Amino acid sequence: MYYIGIDIGKQYHEASIVDSSGNLISKSLKFSSNHKGADKLMDYISEHISDENYVVGMEATGHYWYTIYSYLISRGITVYVINPLQSDSFRNLYIRQTKNDSKDSFLIAEVIRFGQFTTTTLANDNLLSLRQLCRYRANVISARTEIKLRINTILEQIYPEYEKIFNDKYGSSSLAILKKYLLPENIAKASIDELHDILKVNSHNRFSAGKAGELKESAINTFGIKIAQSAFAFQLKQLIDRLKLLNDQITELDNEILSYYNKFDCYLHTIPSLTPISAACILAEIGDIHRFKNSSALVAYAGIDPTVHQSGAYCSTHNRMSKRGSSYLRHTLFLAASCCVFHGSAFNDYYLKKRARGKHHLVAIGAVSRKLTTVVYAILKSGKPYEDVKFV
């Protein structure tokens, strides 16, 4: 058996071949990340390995491993993709702590040869598609949050009283008012009937004429700045247009994500307060649950396991999350846990128990995140819907 380690780079990769005894059988090969480079790799393998009794290993380095991975598996080659942390720990076994591509590709081959690794796999096209869309959604949500903060900054300067008028400044009624009038002086000049018509249409008759009067009164008496009005109005118009575009894109994106999620026989959405979108994002990051031997392994993969600080007889009692592993999974679990604790369920009971013991809100949420992860593991492992549980 031969083991081929590939050190992944942005434009170039490095490959080394070792035999079953751990001996390098040739000088390493540097090849480009394109068709010509991939063909060069295959020629290199054919030149030094007479049969097909070999496997390939590589690290999950950003997204740069996708192309060569796809190329190799399309040719029926067994490929193991490992977490870089596993090869890092293996590297510490070597006395000389040098860093070069040749050594890295050799170490990856050695990790595969010893079999001390867990794989990060792309189970199929649907899983990769779901993962790409969910991660893209996280970026779009982040962009939308930035736009909202910019709008808020402008309103605090030109119309500080506005936030008291609407509970949600970014709701349809509020945005309709802002888009049409932009500045408080324009709202002040509008009639109450005109303002009420806009509010009535966009709130489905939830707002009365009294709300329109309150809006007009606050605009007349606003303590906002009166200079550079045209510049603020210009910024606000563009920001609102961008916010609307992002809202529309997120709606379209959510529908696309759900279309992929529904292709999996998954019941994560049956967990109380866990939305189908959150369920899809969790599934996308976990992939094949069978690569985790137990729920503790999944907790560690999400990076919500506690760090341990111990020296001699001393052992710290104030440990933090390790925050190693998938940041996307950890973020989604934390947000999901934040929603779960505000609804009647075992998660809410567990949260209140932690709070009663004097734990900070975020610490309690972190504890709920861990419990949620164990439930996620159980559902994915059993393939059955959520059943009510009690946490100790």
PyMOL commands that set and color helices and strands:
alter all, ss='L'
color gray80, all
select helices_A, chain A and resi 35-48+66-73+84-91+101-114+125-158+160-164+172-181+184-189+192-203+209-220+229-261+268-270+276-286+289-291+295-302+327-340+346-356+361-382
alter helices_A, ss='H'
color red, helices_A
select strands_A, chain A and resi 2-7+12-18+29-32+54-59+79-82+310-311+314-315
alter strands_A, ss='S'
color yellow, strands_A
deselect
rebuild
show_as cartoon
